[in-house]
Amino acid sequence: MQFLVLTERLVDQFPAEAWTPELIAAEGARVRELYAAGVVRSVWRRKDKPGAVILLEAPGEAEVREAIESLPLAKLAMIWFPIVTELEPYPGFGPR
Protein backbone atom coordinates (compact mmCIF):
# COMPACT_ATOMS: atom_id res chain seq x y z
CA MET A 1 0.00 0.00 0.00
CA GLN A 2 1.10 3.55 -0.60
CA PHE A 3 0.73 6.35 1.91
CA LEU A 4 1.08 10.10 1.72
CA VAL A 5 2.63 11.86 4.70
CA LEU A 6 2.73 15.61 5.16
CA THR A 7 5.32 16.87 7.63
CA GLU A 8 5.69 20.28 9.24
CA ARG A 9 8.75 21.61 11.01
CA LEU A 10 7.87 23.20 14.34
CA VAL A 11 10.02 26.27 13.70
CA ASP A 12 7.99 28.42 16.07
CA GLN A 13 8.76 26.08 18.98
CA PHE A 14 12.51 25.69 18.38
CA PRO A 15 15.09 28.46 17.95
CA ALA A 16 16.97 28.72 14.68
CA GLU A 17 20.16 27.37 16.27
CA ALA A 18 18.36 24.10 17.12
CA TRP A 19 18.20 23.25 13.40
CA THR A 20 21.89 22.40 13.13
CA PRO A 21 23.54 21.18 9.93
CA GLU A 22 24.38 17.93 11.73
CA LEU A 23 20.74 17.32 12.65
CA ILE A 24 19.53 18.07 9.14
CA ALA A 25 22.24 15.75 7.76
CA ALA A 26 21.10 12.98 10.13
CA GLU A 27 17.53 13.49 8.93
CA GLY A 28 18.64 13.17 5.31
CA ALA A 29 20.67 10.06 6.11
CA ARG A 30 17.66 8.38 7.72
CA VAL A 31 15.44 9.27 4.75
CA ARG A 32 18.06 7.72 2.43
CA GLU A 33 18.08 4.55 4.57
CA LEU A 34 14.29 4.31 4.31
CA TYR A 35 14.53 4.92 0.57
CA ALA A 36 17.14 2.18 0.17
CA ALA A 37 14.87 -0.17 2.14
CA GLY A 38 12.00 0.53 -0.28
CA VAL A 39 9.86 2.30 2.31
CA VAL A 40 10.26 5.87 1.08
CA ARG A 41 9.31 6.04 -2.60
CA SER A 42 9.78 9.79 -3.06
CA VAL A 43 10.06 12.97 -1.04
CA TRP A 44 9.51 16.64 -1.81
CA ARG A 45 10.14 19.85 0.09
CA ARG A 46 7.08 21.94 0.75
CA LYS A 47 6.92 25.47 -0.67
CA ASP A 48 4.10 26.73 1.61
CA LYS A 49 5.94 26.13 4.91
CA PRO A 50 8.98 24.26 6.25
CA GLY A 51 8.39 20.54 5.92
CA ALA A 52 8.14 17.73 3.42
CA VAL A 53 5.71 15.55 1.51
CA ILE A 54 6.67 11.88 1.57
CA LEU A 55 5.27 8.99 -0.44
CA LEU A 56 5.83 5.69 1.37
CA GLU A 57 5.19 2.04 0.60
CA ALA A 58 4.29 -0.22 3.53
CA PRO A 59 1.92 -3.05 4.48
CA GLY A 60 -0.11 -0.74 6.72
CA GLU A 61 -0.31 2.52 8.63
CA ALA A 62 1.45 1.10 11.68
CA GLU A 63 4.59 0.45 9.61
CA VAL A 64 4.38 3.92 8.07
CA ARG A 65 4.15 5.52 11.49
CA GLU A 66 7.07 3.42 12.70
CA ALA A 67 9.15 4.63 9.76
CA ILE A 68 8.34 8.33 10.11
CA GLU A 69 8.74 8.25 13.88
CA SER A 70 12.28 6.91 13.32
CA LEU A 71 13.29 10.22 11.75
CA PRO A 72 15.68 12.22 13.96
CA LEU A 73 13.47 15.34 13.85
CA ALA A 74 10.45 13.28 14.90
CA LYS A 75 12.38 11.71 17.78
CA LEU A 76 13.15 15.23 19.01
CA ALA A 77 9.53 16.34 18.49
CA MET A 78 10.72 19.03 16.06
CA ILE A 79 8.31 17.91 13.32
CA TRP A 80 4.78 16.62 13.29
CA PHE A 81 2.63 14.81 10.77
CA PRO A 82 -0.68 16.61 10.14
CA ILE A 83 -1.57 14.15 7.40
CA VAL A 84 -0.88 10.41 7.19
CA THR A 85 -3.24 8.83 4.68
CA GLU A 86 -3.43 5.67 2.61
CA LEU A 87 -3.73 6.20 -1.13
CA GLU A 88 -5.68 4.18 -3.67
CA PRO A 89 -5.49 4.17 -7.47
CA TYR A 90 -7.40 6.81 -9.35
CA PRO A 91 -10.29 4.99 -11.08
CA GLY A 92 -10.49 7.45 -14.00
CA PHE A 93 -7.62 5.71 -15.78
CA GLY A 94 -9.19 2.24 -15.58
CA PRO A 95 -11.59 0.61 -18.03
CA ARG A 96 -15.08 2.08 -18.33
N, C-alpha and C positions, 0 to 999 in steps of 0.2 A: 504494500500500500504506500501511496505517497501522501506526504503531509506538507503543509505550508506553515511556517513559523515566522511571525513578525517579532523582532526584538526591538527594544528601546533602551538606550543608555540612560542611566539615571544621573545625568550631568548636573541637575539642580541639587542633588543630594551629596555629591562628591566634588571636592575642589579640583581644579584643573591639574594640580600636581599629583593627584591620585592616579591619573590616567598615564602612567609611565610608559616609555617605549618598551621596556621589558615586559610589562603586563600585556600590552597590545601584541607584542611578538608571541607571547605564550598563548594568547587567544588564537592568533593565526595558526600557530603550530597545532593546536588541538583541532581546529577546523580542518586542517590538512590531514590529520590522522583519521578523522571521521570520514573525510572524502576518500582516502585510500581504502578504508574499510567498506566503502559502498553505502554508507549511511547518508552522508551529505551528497546530494546530487548536483546542486548548484547553490551559489550564494551571491547576493547583490547588496550593495550599500544603499541605504535609503537616502533620498534627496530631501524629504520633508523634515526630517529630524535625525539626530544621531542614532544609528541602529542598523539592522540588517534584515533582509528577507532571505529565508533559507528554505530550500526544497529538500526534503529528506525522504528516504525510503526505509521503511521498517515494517515489521509484522503488525504493530499496533501502536496506540498512543503511549502506552507505558514505556516502550522502548525509545520512542521519540523523546519523551520527557527525560528519560535517563541520559540520553545523548546530549541534549541541550543543557541539562543541569551539570554536565561534566565540564562545561566551558569555564575557564578561569574567572571570567567576569561574572558568571552566574554564581559560582561558588562564593564570590565576595559580595554578592547581592548588589552588583553595580549595573546589572541589566535585568529587565523583566520581559515576559513574553505575553503581550496583550492578546495575541492570536496564536493558537495552535489548533489547526483544523485538518481533518482528513480530506483529501481531494478524490474526485471520481471523474472518469472520462466525460468529456463534453459530448452529448448524444447527437448534436447537430451534424457531426461528421460521419455518423454511422448510416447504415442503409435505411431507406424510408419505407 
